[in-house]
Each structure stands twice: as structure tokens, then as C-alpha cells.
Amino acid sequence: MIIVFCFAIIPFPVSAQKSDVFFREDFNDLTQWEPLYFKKISKHSEYSVESNGIEQYLKAESSASASGIISRTEFNVFDCPRLRWRWKISNVYQKGNALRKEGDDYPGRVYVIFQYDPGKASYAKRVKYGLAKRMNGEYPPHSSLNYIWANREHTDDVLTNTYAQNAKMILLREGSDSAGIWIEEDVNILEDYRRAFHEDPPATARLAIMNDSDNTGESAVSYIDYIEVYR
């Protein structure tokens, strides 16, 4: 796990001043990412680097499966609250529905996972997280924002995940109208967290990416061209 201050690193984006960028991944390889698995899910999604001969992309393939990849790099969301990436999906899941557990699958998810800080937790939360650490060997996340490509339109653009109250879903794209097209996203993590949780987030976070279809049993392929954290 890497903890560093917010400063520019190489490579830098063409779309932002390099002094503003803390972290950028162009997916030349996956050395800065590690697998993210879930209990009781034995069939995992596949993540690889695909090239068109000039550029590289992250390719995420899911077929009745679920797993993700999580960045090894931590960052301070107050120093660098902006997140930008470019993604594309092959299709949405016909049975997918963000309001139901059996439909909680998405061809594209970008997570911001916030680290639990025992020094700032209430007594009840310290007990709860302490028990979880004894069982699993480490603290679970404090909370997360899930930026998703939803399978269908919903009335609200912020939803609580059906499996976890501390995970909020930000619906950036809905439906199949833009399937097969590269879409660029640019979000403010602090603003979205305050809108979703009505409080400030923990300072330390990591990124994760996922394509999952274990609930619906369907299949999809998604791509991410690049992802960057900046101020």
C-alpha cells in the first residue's frame, strides 16, 4: 500500500495541468492494481490490458462472475477531490436493476473506497470495526462511492446499494443508448460524497474498478482508456 502526498507524477494527462494531477493510470500494465475478491463468489471477472497498436486499454470481462481490481495507491480526497476517466461498455444487463439485490450488477463501476479511521470513530463503531478486523485480519472500508453505468433509468441519481448501507451509487449513465461509444466522465468526489452521505468523507481513499454479473448471470465487456485523480 502506497501513501504519498499530492503532487504530479509521470505520465501526465493532456487534459489537465500536470501540476494538478496526483495519479494517472493509462493501463500499459496492471502492476499498480491488485485483485478485489468477494466472499462466496468463486467465479471472477477477468481484467487485462488490450492494445489497438497505438494505445492500451483496461478490458473488463464478466460472465456470471464478480470481482474487481483495486489501486495500490492511496490519496487524500481533500487535496485531490477530482476524478476523471474515459469508458465504454458493450451492453447493459437486461435483468440489471439497482433497486434490487438480484439486479445489482453493472458492466462498469468505478469505486472510490474510503479508509476507516479508528481515531475518528465513535465507541460503537470502534467495537464493530474491531470485531471485523479480528475476523478478517484488516479493517473493512468506512464507506464507498460507486460511479456506475446503470442498466436502466431510475428516478434518483444517487441510490443506497442494496447490499451495503455504507455504499452509495452515483448513476452517471443509464441504459444502452451510449453502449459501444467512448464516454468521458469528470466528477467531484467531495461534492458527491456530501450529497450522498450528508457529511464529509474520511480523508484517505483508493480507487477500484469492476464489471460484475453474478446476480443476473449475464455477460458484458467494458473498457477504460485512462483514469486520473487531480485537484
C-alpha positions as CSV (number, residue, x, y, z in Angstrom):
1,M,0.0,0.0,0.0
2,I,1.4,3.4,-1.0
3,I,0.7,6.6,0.8
4,V,2.1,9.8,-0.9
5,F,1.4,13.5,-0.9
6,C,-0.5,15.1,-3.7
7,F,1.9,16.1,-6.5
8,A,2.3,15.4,-10.2
9,I,3.7,12.1,-11.4
10,I,4.6,10.8,-14.8
11,P,2.8,10.1,-17.1
12,F,0.7,13.3,-17.0
13,P,-2.6,14.0,-18.8
14,V,-3.0,16.1,-21.9
15,S,-6.4,17.3,-20.5
16,A,-5.1,18.9,-17.2
17,Q,-2.1,20.9,-16.0
18,K,0.5,18.3,-14.9
19,S,1.0,20.1,-11.6
20,D,-2.7,19.4,-10.7
21,V,-2.5,15.6,-11.3
22,F,-1.7,13.2,-8.4
23,F,-2.3,9.9,-10.0
24,R,-2.9,8.8,-13.6
25,E,-3.2,5.3,-15.0
26,D,-3.0,4.7,-18.7
27,F,-3.2,0.9,-18.4
28,N,0.1,0.0,-20.0
29,D,0.1,-2.8,-17.4
30,L,-1.7,-3.7,-14.2
31,T,1.3,-3.6,-11.8
32,Q,-0.3,-0.8,-9.7
33,W,-3.5,-2.8,-9.2
34,E,-4.4,-5.9,-7.1
35,P,-7.4,-8.2,-7.3
36,L,-10.5,-7.4,-5.3
37,Y,-12.5,-10.6,-4.4
38,F,-15.7,-11.1,-2.5
39,K,-16.7,-13.9,-0.1
40,K,-18.8,-16.7,-1.5
41,I,-18.2,-15.6,-5.2
42,S,-15.9,-18.2,-6.8
43,K,-16.2,-17.2,-10.4
44,H,-14.2,-14.0,-11.0
45,S,-14.4,-11.4,-13.7
46,E,-11.3,-11.1,-15.9
47,Y,-9.1,-7.9,-16.3
48,S,-6.4,-7.5,-18.9
49,V,-4.7,-4.9,-21.0
50,E,-5.8,-4.6,-24.6
51,S,-4.0,-2.7,-27.3
52,N,-5.1,-1.3,-30.7
53,G,-1.4,-1.0,-31.7
54,I,-1.2,2.6,-30.6
55,E,-3.0,2.9,-27.2
56,Q,-3.7,0.5,-24.4
57,Y,-7.0,0.0,-22.5
58,L,-8.2,-1.9,-19.5
59,K,-10.5,-4.6,-20.6
60,A,-13.0,-6.0,-18.0
61,E,-14.9,-9.1,-18.9
62,S,-17.8,-10.5,-16.8
63,S,-19.8,-13.7,-17.4
64,A,-22.0,-14.7,-14.4
65,S,-19.0,-13.5,-12.4
66,A,-17.8,-10.8,-10.0
67,S,-14.5,-9.4,-8.9
68,G,-12.6,-6.1,-9.3
69,I,-9.2,-4.6,-9.2
70,I,-8.1,-2.0,-6.6
71,S,-5.4,0.5,-6.9
72,R,-2.3,0.2,-4.6
73,T,-2.1,3.9,-4.3
74,E,-3.9,5.9,-1.6
75,F,-4.8,9.6,-2.0
76,N,-6.2,12.4,0.1
77,V,-9.6,13.4,-1.2
78,F,-9.4,16.9,0.3
79,D,-6.2,17.6,-1.5
80,C,-7.2,15.9,-4.8
81,P,-11.0,15.7,-5.0
82,R,-11.5,15.4,-8.7
83,L,-11.7,12.2,-10.7
84,R,-11.8,11.7,-14.5
85,W,-11.8,8.7,-16.8
86,R,-13.0,7.5,-20.2
87,W,-15.0,4.3,-20.5
88,K,-17.0,2.2,-22.9
89,I,-19.4,-0.8,-22.5
90,S,-20.5,-3.5,-24.9
91,N,-24.0,-3.7,-23.4
92,V,-26.0,-3.4,-20.3
93,Y,-27.6,-6.3,-18.3
94,Q,-31.2,-6.9,-19.2
95,K,-32.0,-8.2,-15.7
96,G,-30.0,-5.4,-14.0
97,N,-31.8,-3.2,-11.5
98,A,-30.1,-1.0,-9.0
99,L,-33.1,-1.2,-6.7
100,R,-32.9,-5.0,-6.2
101,K,-30.2,-7.4,-4.9
102,E,-30.9,-9.8,-7.8
103,G,-30.2,-6.9,-10.2
104,D,-27.2,-5.4,-8.5
105,D,-24.8,-5.9,-11.5
106,Y,-23.2,-3.3,-13.7
107,P,-21.0,-3.5,-16.8
108,G,-19.0,-0.6,-15.5
109,R,-18.2,0.6,-11.9
110,V,-15.6,3.0,-10.7
111,Y,-15.3,2.9,-6.9
112,V,-13.8,5.4,-4.5
113,I,-13.2,3.4,-1.3
114,F,-12.7,5.4,1.9
115,Q,-10.5,4.1,4.6
116,Y,-11.8,3.6,8.2
117,D,-10.0,5.8,10.7
118,P,-10.3,4.4,14.3
119,G,-9.0,7.7,15.7
120,K,-12.1,9.5,14.5
121,A,-14.7,6.8,15.1
122,S,-17.4,6.6,17.8
123,Y,-17.0,3.9,20.5
124,A,-19.7,1.7,18.9
125,K,-18.1,1.9,15.5
126,R,-14.7,1.1,17.0
127,V,-16.1,-2.0,18.6
128,K,-17.9,-3.0,15.3
129,Y,-14.8,-2.5,13.2
130,G,-12.5,-4.1,15.8
131,L,-14.5,-7.3,15.6
132,A,-14.4,-7.2,11.8
133,K,-10.6,-6.8,11.9
134,R,-10.2,-9.8,14.2
135,M,-12.3,-11.9,11.9
136,N,-10.8,-10.7,8.6
137,G,-7.3,-9.5,9.6
138,E,-7.9,-5.9,8.5
139,Y,-10.5,-3.2,8.8
140,P,-13.3,-3.1,6.3
141,P,-13.8,0.2,4.4
142,H,-15.5,3.0,6.1
143,S,-17.7,3.7,3.0
144,S,-17.6,4.0,-0.7
145,L,-18.9,5.9,-3.7
146,N,-19.8,3.7,-6.7
147,Y,-19.9,5.5,-10.0
148,I,-22.0,3.2,-12.2
149,W,-23.2,2.6,-15.7
150,A,-26.8,1.6,-14.7
151,N,-28.7,-0.9,-16.8
152,R,-31.9,1.2,-16.8
153,E,-33.1,4.6,-15.9
154,H,-34.0,5.4,-12.3
155,T,-35.8,8.3,-10.8
156,D,-32.9,9.2,-8.5
157,D,-29.3,9.6,-9.5
158,V,-28.0,8.7,-6.0
159,L,-29.0,5.3,-4.5
160,T,-28.0,3.2,-1.5
161,N,-26.6,-0.1,-2.5
162,T,-29.0,-3.0,-1.8
163,Y,-26.2,-5.0,-0.1
164,A,-24.4,-2.3,1.9
165,Q,-25.8,0.8,3.6
166,N,-22.4,2.5,3.5
167,A,-22.1,2.2,-0.3
168,K,-23.8,4.9,-2.3
169,M,-24.4,4.5,-6.0
170,I,-23.9,7.5,-8.3
171,L,-25.7,6.8,-11.6
172,L,-23.6,8.5,-14.2
173,R,-25.0,6.6,-17.2
174,E,-28.3,4.8,-17.6
175,G,-29.4,2.3,-20.2
176,S,-27.9,1.2,-23.5
177,D,-28.2,4.3,-25.7
178,S,-24.4,5.0,-25.4
179,A,-23.2,1.4,-25.5
180,G,-20.2,1.0,-27.8
181,I,-19.3,4.7,-27.5
182,W,-16.4,6.1,-25.6
183,I,-17.7,8.5,-22.8
184,E,-15.6,10.8,-20.7
185,E,-16.6,11.4,-17.1
186,D,-15.4,14.1,-14.7
187,V,-16.7,14.1,-11.1
188,N,-16.0,15.9,-7.8
189,I,-15.6,13.2,-5.1
190,L,-16.1,15.7,-2.2
191,E,-19.3,17.1,-3.6
192,D,-20.7,13.7,-4.5
193,Y,-19.9,12.3,-1.0
194,R,-21.5,15.2,0.8
195,R,-24.6,14.9,-1.5
196,A,-24.8,11.1,-0.8
197,F,-23.9,10.9,2.9
198,H,-24.6,14.4,4.1
199,E,-21.2,14.7,5.8
200,D,-17.6,14.9,4.9
201,P,-15.7,11.7,4.0
202,P,-12.6,10.2,5.6
203,A,-9.6,11.8,4.0
204,T,-7.9,8.6,2.7
205,A,-9.2,6.7,-0.3
206,R,-8.3,4.3,-3.1
207,L,-9.8,3.6,-6.5
208,A,-11.3,0.3,-7.6
209,I,-12.9,-0.8,-10.9
210,M,-15.4,-3.6,-11.5
211,N,-17.6,-5.3,-14.1
212,D,-19.9,-7.8,-12.4
213,S,-22.7,-10.1,-13.4
214,D,-23.0,-12.7,-10.7
215,N,-26.6,-11.8,-9.8
216,T,-28.0,-11.6,-13.3
217,G,-25.9,-14.4,-14.9
218,E,-25.4,-12.3,-18.0
219,S,-22.2,-11.2,-19.8
220,A,-20.6,-7.9,-20.9
221,V,-17.3,-6.4,-21.8
222,S,-16.2,-2.9,-20.7
223,Y,-13.1,-0.8,-21.3
224,I,-11.4,2.1,-19.5
225,D,-8.9,4.2,-21.5
226,Y,-7.4,6.1,-18.6
227,I,-8.3,7.2,-15.1
228,E,-6.8,10.1,-13.1
229,V,-7.1,11.8,-9.7
230,Y,-6.4,15.5,-9.7
231,R,-7.1,18.7,-7.7
